[in-house]
Amino acid sequence: MIVVNRKQAGVIHTAHGSEIRPLIDRTTSGITNCSLAEETLPPGCAVTPHHHREIEEIYYIVSGRGLMSVGDETQEVEAGDAVYVPRGHRHTLKNTGDQPITLLVACGPAFFYDDEIKETPE
C-alpha cells in the first residue's frame, strides 16, 4: 500500500507561480499507469500553455474559479468541475478569481516531464 499525505508531499514551485504537490506519481512510487498531484494556482496566474505527447489529464477544481482552455475551446470553471484534457491538446488554466484555485490533476500514464511540450501564450 502507498499512502502519501499532502502535508508530507514535496512542493514544486513552477515558473507560472503555482505550487504542485506530487501525491502518487513516479517520484513517490513505482507507479507508471496513472498519477495524482495537487496544484495551487494564485489569483491572476495562469498555467503555462502546453500539451502532452502521451499523457491524458483530468483537472478537478477543488476550490476557486478560472478560465480553462483545451484546444480551441475556453470555458469558465469553478469548484466541483472536472475537465478532461486529451493527449495532444494545448491547454491552460487562468485564475480569474480573487482566491487561489486548488485543483487535483490526474494523469494517465503517470506524469513525466519529457512528455510536456510548453507553448507560447496567445
N, C-alpha and C positions, 0 to 999 in steps of 0.2 A: 504494500500500500504506500502511496505517496501522498503526503499531506503538506501543503505549503500555506502558511498563514500570511496574509498581505503585510502584517507588521514585521515579519522577518524577511520578506522578499527584497531583493536588491532593487535599487532605483536607477533607471536610465534617464538622464536629462537630455532631451532632444534639442536640435538646433531651432525648432519652431516653438520652443517654450514649454512643451508638455513634460510630464513625468510618466514613465512607463514602468510598471512593476510586473516582470515576468513571473507568473504564478506556477504554471506547469508547462514547461517547454524543454527544448534541447539543452538549456543551460542548467536546469534543475533536475533533469532525469534523462533516461534513455529513450524518451518518447519521440516518435517521428511522424505519426499519422495525424496528430492534432496538437494544438497548443491553446493556452488561455493566458491573457495578460489584462491588467487593469491600467487604464490611461486616464490622467487628469489633464485637461486642456484649459488653460486660463482664459478669462474673458479677453476678446479681441485677437486671440491667437488662432492659427489655422494649421492643420496637419499639412506638411509639405505634399503637394500633389505627386502621386506616384502610382505605379501599377506593379503587378507581380506576374512573373512568367508561369509559375506553377500553383501558387497559393490562392485559395478562395478564402474570403473572410466574412465574418458576421460581426458588425458593430452593434452592441446593445447599450443604449443610453440609460444609465442608472439615474443620473440627475443632470439638470441643466438643459439648455436648448441651443440649437445652432442650425447651420445650413450645410446639408450633406450633398455632395456631388458625386455621382457614379456615372462614368461615361458622359453622355450628353444630357443627363437628367440631373436636376437640382431640386431639392425639397427641404422644407423646414422639418427638423426632428426635435423631439423632446423626450423626457424621461418616459420609459416604457416602450420606446420604439426600437425595433430590431431591423437592421439594414443589411441585406445580402450584397456582397461585392464579388462578382465573378472574376476569375483569373483573367488577366489581360486588360481589365477595365481601369482607366485612370480614375482616381478617387481622392477626395479631400473632405475634411470636416472643419468648418469655421465656427468658433464660438461667438455667437451674436448676442448672447445674454450678458447679464452683469454678475453671474456666478460661474465658477468653474464647471465644465462638463466632466462628469465621471462616466467612463464607458468601459465595458468589457469587450475585448477583441478575441474572438475565437478564430483560429486558422486551421486549415487542412490542406496539405500536410502541415506539420509543425513549422512555425516561422523560422526562417533562416535569412540572414542579411543579404547573401548573394542573390536572392530571388527578387529583391526590391529594386525597382528602377525609378529613381527620382526624376521628376519633370519640372519644367519651369511653370510658375503660375500664369494664368491667363490674365 
